[in-house]
């Protein structure tokens, strides 16, 4: 009889605080496929999102995020960079994906940092 091996407990690996967001994103997959997703949180290290299908752990995926003006304006900006998928969990009908930023351009890093500064003072921390 084989011994059963339990999965190790999940440990939060983010070093930075996560902040809730409700932004849309598109993940650009091989074969010119686009997978629509909903961003659920953002941090200096990465983001969380939900999508209708799983993406392989370790995959580096280009992403376009619909980011609102940080100064309270109503315009959305298409912000593009790449992320590495580090967590995939089936949750109901969708997959919850955890991703880390992969060398975002300085312009994207500035947008992320501006939003985190704003959210630090206007929203609650997750986890």
FIBA-512229 format. One record per residue (C-alpha): x negated, y negated, z; chain; residue number from 1. Coordinates in Angstrom, 1 decimal, always signed. Example, Ala and Ser with C-alpha at 12.3 -4.5 7.8 and 13.67 -1.06 7.14 Angstrom:
! residues 2
<r><X>-12.3</X><Y>+4.5</Y><Z>+7.8</Z><kette>A</kette><nr>1</nr></r>
<r><X>-13.7</X><Y>+1.1</Y><Z>+7.1</Z><kette>A</kette><nr>2</nr></r>
END
This chain:
! residues 127
<r><X>+0.0</X><Y>+0.0</Y><Z>+0.0</Z><kette>A</kette><nr>1</nr></r>
<r><X>-1.4</X><Y>-3.4</Y><Z>-1.0</Z><kette>A</kette><nr>2</nr></r>
<r><X>-1.6</X><Y>-6.1</Y><Z>+1.6</Z><kette>A</kette><nr>3</nr></r>
<r><X>+0.6</X><Y>-9.1</Y><Z>+0.7</Z><kette>A</kette><nr>4</nr></r>
<r><X>-1.2</X><Y>-12.4</Y><Z>+0.6</Z><kette>A</kette><nr>5</nr></r>
<r><X>+0.7</X><Y>-15.5</Y><Z>+1.6</Z><kette>A</kette><nr>6</nr></r>
<r><X>+0.2</X><Y>-18.7</Y><Z>-0.3</Z><kette>A</kette><nr>7</nr></r>
<r><X>-1.8</X><Y>-21.3</Y><Z>+1.6</Z><kette>A</kette><nr>8</nr></r>
<r><X>+0.3</X><Y>-24.1</Y><Z>+3.1</Z><kette>A</kette><nr>9</nr></r>
<r><X>+0.6</X><Y>-27.2</Y><Z>+1.0</Z><kette>A</kette><nr>10</nr></r>
<r><X>-1.7</X><Y>-30.0</Y><Z>+2.3</Z><kette>A</kette><nr>11</nr></r>
<r><X>-1.2</X><Y>-33.6</Y><Z>+1.2</Z><kette>A</kette><nr>12</nr></r>
<r><X>-4.3</X><Y>-34.4</Y><Z>-0.7</Z><kette>A</kette><nr>13</nr></r>
<r><X>-3.8</X><Y>-38.0</Y><Z>-1.5</Z><kette>A</kette><nr>14</nr></r>
<r><X>-6.1</X><Y>-40.3</Y><Z>+0.3</Z><kette>A</kette><nr>15</nr></r>
<r><X>-4.0</X><Y>-43.4</Y><Z>-0.3</Z><kette>A</kette><nr>16</nr></r>
<r><X>-0.4</X><Y>-44.2</Y><Z>+0.8</Z><kette>A</kette><nr>17</nr></r>
<r><X>+2.4</X><Y>-43.5</Y><Z>-1.7</Z><kette>A</kette><nr>18</nr></r>
<r><X>+5.1</X><Y>-46.0</Y><Z>-2.5</Z><kette>A</kette><nr>19</nr></r>
<r><X>+8.5</X><Y>-45.2</Y><Z>-3.9</Z><kette>A</kette><nr>20</nr></r>
<r><X>+9.2</X><Y>-46.5</Y><Z>-7.5</Z><kette>A</kette><nr>21</nr></r>
<r><X>+12.1</X><Y>-45.8</Y><Z>-9.9</Z><kette>A</kette><nr>22</nr></r>
<r><X>+10.3</X><Y>-46.2</Y><Z>-13.3</Z><kette>A</kette><nr>23</nr></r>
<r><X>+10.6</X><Y>-44.3</Y><Z>-16.5</Z><kette>A</kette><nr>24</nr></r>
<r><X>+7.6</X><Y>-42.7</Y><Z>-18.2</Z><kette>A</kette><nr>25</nr></r>
<r><X>+6.8</X><Y>-40.6</Y><Z>-21.3</Z><kette>A</kette><nr>26</nr></r>
<r><X>+4.2</X><Y>-37.8</Y><Z>-21.2</Z><kette>A</kette><nr>27</nr></r>
<r><X>+2.6</X><Y>-37.3</Y><Z>-24.6</Z><kette>A</kette><nr>28</nr></r>
<r><X>+2.1</X><Y>-33.5</Y><Z>-25.2</Z><kette>A</kette><nr>29</nr></r>
<r><X>+0.3</X><Y>-31.6</Y><Z>-27.9</Z><kette>A</kette><nr>30</nr></r>
<r><X>+2.1</X><Y>-31.3</Y><Z>-31.2</Z><kette>A</kette><nr>31</nr></r>
<r><X>+3.3</X><Y>-34.9</Y><Z>-31.1</Z><kette>A</kette><nr>32</nr></r>
<r><X>+5.9</X><Y>-34.0</Y><Z>-28.5</Z><kette>A</kette><nr>33</nr></r>
<r><X>+7.1</X><Y>-36.5</Y><Z>-26.0</Z><kette>A</kette><nr>34</nr></r>
<r><X>+8.5</X><Y>-35.5</Y><Z>-22.6</Z><kette>A</kette><nr>35</nr></r>
<r><X>+10.6</X><Y>-38.1</Y><Z>-20.8</Z><kette>A</kette><nr>36</nr></r>
<r><X>+10.0</X><Y>-38.3</Y><Z>-17.0</Z><kette>A</kette><nr>37</nr></r>
<r><X>+11.1</X><Y>-40.3</Y><Z>-14.0</Z><kette>A</kette><nr>38</nr></r>
<r><X>+8.3</X><Y>-41.7</Y><Z>-11.8</Z><kette>A</kette><nr>39</nr></r>
<r><X>+9.1</X><Y>-41.3</Y><Z>-8.1</Z><kette>A</kette><nr>40</nr></r>
<r><X>+6.0</X><Y>-42.7</Y><Z>-6.4</Z><kette>A</kette><nr>41</nr></r>
<r><X>+2.7</X><Y>-44.4</Y><Z>-7.1</Z><kette>A</kette><nr>42</nr></r>
<r><X>-0.6</X><Y>-44.7</Y><Z>-5.2</Z><kette>A</kette><nr>43</nr></r>
<r><X>-4.1</X><Y>-45.9</Y><Z>-5.9</Z><kette>A</kette><nr>44</nr></r>
<r><X>-5.0</X><Y>-42.2</Y><Z>-6.6</Z><kette>A</kette><nr>45</nr></r>
<r><X>-2.0</X><Y>-41.2</Y><Z>-8.8</Z><kette>A</kette><nr>46</nr></r>
<r><X>+1.7</X><Y>-40.8</Y><Z>-9.1</Z><kette>A</kette><nr>47</nr></r>
<r><X>+4.6</X><Y>-38.4</Y><Z>-8.6</Z><kette>A</kette><nr>48</nr></r>
<r><X>+7.2</X><Y>-37.8</Y><Z>-11.3</Z><kette>A</kette><nr>49</nr></r>
<r><X>+10.0</X><Y>-35.4</Y><Z>-12.3</Z><kette>A</kette><nr>50</nr></r>
<r><X>+10.4</X><Y>-33.9</Y><Z>-15.7</Z><kette>A</kette><nr>51</nr></r>
<r><X>+12.5</X><Y>-31.3</Y><Z>-17.5</Z><kette>A</kette><nr>52</nr></r>
<r><X>+9.6</X><Y>-28.9</Y><Z>-18.0</Z><kette>A</kette><nr>53</nr></r>
<r><X>+6.4</X><Y>-27.8</Y><Z>-16.3</Z><kette>A</kette><nr>54</nr></r>
<r><X>+3.0</X><Y>-29.0</Y><Z>-17.5</Z><kette>A</kette><nr>55</nr></r>
<r><X>-0.1</X><Y>-26.8</Y><Z>-16.8</Z><kette>A</kette><nr>56</nr></r>
<r><X>-2.2</X><Y>-27.5</Y><Z>-13.8</Z><kette>A</kette><nr>57</nr></r>
<r><X>-5.3</X><Y>-29.3</Y><Z>-14.7</Z><kette>A</kette><nr>58</nr></r>
<r><X>-3.9</X><Y>-30.6</Y><Z>-18.0</Z><kette>A</kette><nr>59</nr></r>
<r><X>-5.0</X><Y>-34.2</Y><Z>-18.9</Z><kette>A</kette><nr>60</nr></r>
<r><X>-2.0</X><Y>-35.9</Y><Z>-20.4</Z><kette>A</kette><nr>61</nr></r>
<r><X>-1.6</X><Y>-39.3</Y><Z>-21.9</Z><kette>A</kette><nr>62</nr></r>
<r><X>+1.3</X><Y>-41.2</Y><Z>-20.3</Z><kette>A</kette><nr>63</nr></r>
<r><X>+3.2</X><Y>-44.4</Y><Z>-21.1</Z><kette>A</kette><nr>64</nr></r>
<r><X>+4.9</X><Y>-45.9</Y><Z>-18.1</Z><kette>A</kette><nr>65</nr></r>
<r><X>+7.7</X><Y>-48.5</Y><Z>-18.2</Z><kette>A</kette><nr>66</nr></r>
<r><X>+6.3</X><Y>-50.9</Y><Z>-15.6</Z><kette>A</kette><nr>67</nr></r>
<r><X>+8.4</X><Y>-54.0</Y><Z>-14.6</Z><kette>A</kette><nr>68</nr></r>
<r><X>+6.9</X><Y>-57.4</Y><Z>-14.0</Z><kette>A</kette><nr>69</nr></r>
<r><X>+5.3</X><Y>-57.4</Y><Z>-10.5</Z><kette>A</kette><nr>70</nr></r>
<r><X>+6.3</X><Y>-61.0</Y><Z>-10.1</Z><kette>A</kette><nr>71</nr></r>
<r><X>+10.0</X><Y>-60.2</Y><Z>-10.2</Z><kette>A</kette><nr>72</nr></r>
<r><X>+10.7</X><Y>-60.8</Y><Z>-13.9</Z><kette>A</kette><nr>73</nr></r>
<r><X>+13.0</X><Y>-58.6</Y><Z>-15.8</Z><kette>A</kette><nr>74</nr></r>
<r><X>+10.6</X><Y>-57.5</Y><Z>-18.6</Z><kette>A</kette><nr>75</nr></r>
<r><X>+9.3</X><Y>-54.0</Y><Z>-18.8</Z><kette>A</kette><nr>76</nr></r>
<r><X>+5.7</X><Y>-53.4</Y><Z>-20.0</Z><kette>A</kette><nr>77</nr></r>
<r><X>+4.6</X><Y>-50.2</Y><Z>-21.8</Z><kette>A</kette><nr>78</nr></r>
<r><X>+1.5</X><Y>-49.3</Y><Z>-19.8</Z><kette>A</kette><nr>79</nr></r>
<r><X>-0.7</X><Y>-46.5</Y><Z>-21.2</Z><kette>A</kette><nr>80</nr></r>
<r><X>-3.3</X><Y>-44.3</Y><Z>-19.6</Z><kette>A</kette><nr>81</nr></r>
<r><X>-4.0</X><Y>-40.6</Y><Z>-18.9</Z><kette>A</kette><nr>82</nr></r>
<r><X>-3.3</X><Y>-38.5</Y><Z>-15.8</Z><kette>A</kette><nr>83</nr></r>
<r><X>-4.4</X><Y>-35.0</Y><Z>-14.7</Z><kette>A</kette><nr>84</nr></r>
<r><X>-1.7</X><Y>-32.7</Y><Z>-13.4</Z><kette>A</kette><nr>85</nr></r>
<r><X>-2.6</X><Y>-31.4</Y><Z>-9.9</Z><kette>A</kette><nr>86</nr></r>
<r><X>+0.7</X><Y>-30.2</Y><Z>-8.6</Z><kette>A</kette><nr>87</nr></r>
<r><X>+3.8</X><Y>-28.6</Y><Z>-10.2</Z><kette>A</kette><nr>88</nr></r>
<r><X>+6.9</X><Y>-27.6</Y><Z>-8.2</Z><kette>A</kette><nr>89</nr></r>
<r><X>+10.3</X><Y>-26.5</Y><Z>-9.5</Z><kette>A</kette><nr>90</nr></r>
<r><X>+12.9</X><Y>-28.6</Y><Z>-7.7</Z><kette>A</kette><nr>91</nr></r>
<r><X>+16.5</X><Y>-27.8</Y><Z>-8.8</Z><kette>A</kette><nr>92</nr></r>
<r><X>+16.6</X><Y>-28.2</Y><Z>-12.6</Z><kette>A</kette><nr>93</nr></r>
<r><X>+13.5</X><Y>-30.4</Y><Z>-12.8</Z><kette>A</kette><nr>94</nr></r>
<r><X>+9.8</X><Y>-30.0</Y><Z>-12.1</Z><kette>A</kette><nr>95</nr></r>
<r><X>+8.1</X><Y>-32.3</Y><Z>-9.6</Z><kette>A</kette><nr>96</nr></r>
<r><X>+4.7</X><Y>-33.2</Y><Z>-10.9</Z><kette>A</kette><nr>97</nr></r>
<r><X>+1.8</X><Y>-34.7</Y><Z>-9.0</Z><kette>A</kette><nr>98</nr></r>
<r><X>-0.8</X><Y>-36.4</Y><Z>-11.1</Z><kette>A</kette><nr>99</nr></r>
<r><X>-4.1</X><Y>-38.3</Y><Z>-10.6</Z><kette>A</kette><nr>100</nr></r>
<r><X>-5.2</X><Y>-41.3</Y><Z>-12.7</Z><kette>A</kette><nr>101</nr></r>
<r><X>-8.0</X><Y>-40.4</Y><Z>-15.2</Z><kette>A</kette><nr>102</nr></r>
<r><X>-10.3</X><Y>-43.3</Y><Z>-15.7</Z><kette>A</kette><nr>103</nr></r>
<r><X>-7.6</X><Y>-45.9</Y><Z>-16.3</Z><kette>A</kette><nr>104</nr></r>
<r><X>-8.8</X><Y>-49.0</Y><Z>-18.3</Z><kette>A</kette><nr>105</nr></r>
<r><X>-9.4</X><Y>-52.0</Y><Z>-16.0</Z><kette>A</kette><nr>106</nr></r>
<r><X>-6.3</X><Y>-53.7</Y><Z>-17.3</Z><kette>A</kette><nr>107</nr></r>
<r><X>-4.2</X><Y>-50.7</Y><Z>-16.2</Z><kette>A</kette><nr>108</nr></r>
<r><X>-6.0</X><Y>-50.5</Y><Z>-12.9</Z><kette>A</kette><nr>109</nr></r>
<r><X>-5.2</X><Y>-54.2</Y><Z>-12.3</Z><kette>A</kette><nr>110</nr></r>
<r><X>-1.5</X><Y>-53.5</Y><Z>-12.9</Z><kette>A</kette><nr>111</nr></r>
<r><X>-1.5</X><Y>-50.5</Y><Z>-10.6</Z><kette>A</kette><nr>112</nr></r>
<r><X>-3.3</X><Y>-52.5</Y><Z>-7.8</Z><kette>A</kette><nr>113</nr></r>
<r><X>-1.0</X><Y>-55.5</Y><Z>-8.2</Z><kette>A</kette><nr>114</nr></r>
<r><X>+2.1</X><Y>-53.2</Y><Z>-7.8</Z><kette>A</kette><nr>115</nr></r>
<r><X>+0.6</X><Y>-51.4</Y><Z>-4.8</Z><kette>A</kette><nr>116</nr></r>
<r><X>-0.2</X><Y>-54.8</Y><Z>-3.1</Z><kette>A</kette><nr>117</nr></r>
<r><X>+3.4</X><Y>-55.8</Y><Z>-3.7</Z><kette>A</kette><nr>118</nr></r>
<r><X>+4.9</X><Y>-52.5</Y><Z>-2.5</Z><kette>A</kette><nr>119</nr></r>
<r><X>+2.8</X><Y>-52.5</Y><Z>+0.6</Z><kette>A</kette><nr>120</nr></r>
<r><X>+4.8</X><Y>-55.5</Y><Z>+1.9</Z><kette>A</kette><nr>121</nr></r>
<r><X>+8.2</X><Y>-54.8</Y><Z>+0.4</Z><kette>A</kette><nr>122</nr></r>
<r><X>+8.9</X><Y>-51.0</Y><Z>+0.6</Z><kette>A</kette><nr>123</nr></r>
<r><X>+8.5</X><Y>-48.0</Y><Z>+2.8</Z><kette>A</kette><nr>124</nr></r>
<r><X>+5.6</X><Y>-45.6</Y><Z>+2.7</Z><kette>A</kette><nr>125</nr></r>
<r><X>+6.4</X><Y>-42.0</Y><Z>+1.6</Z><kette>A</kette><nr>126</nr></r>
<r><X>+5.0</X><Y>-39.1</Y><Z>+3.5</Z><kette>A</kette><nr>127</nr></r>
END
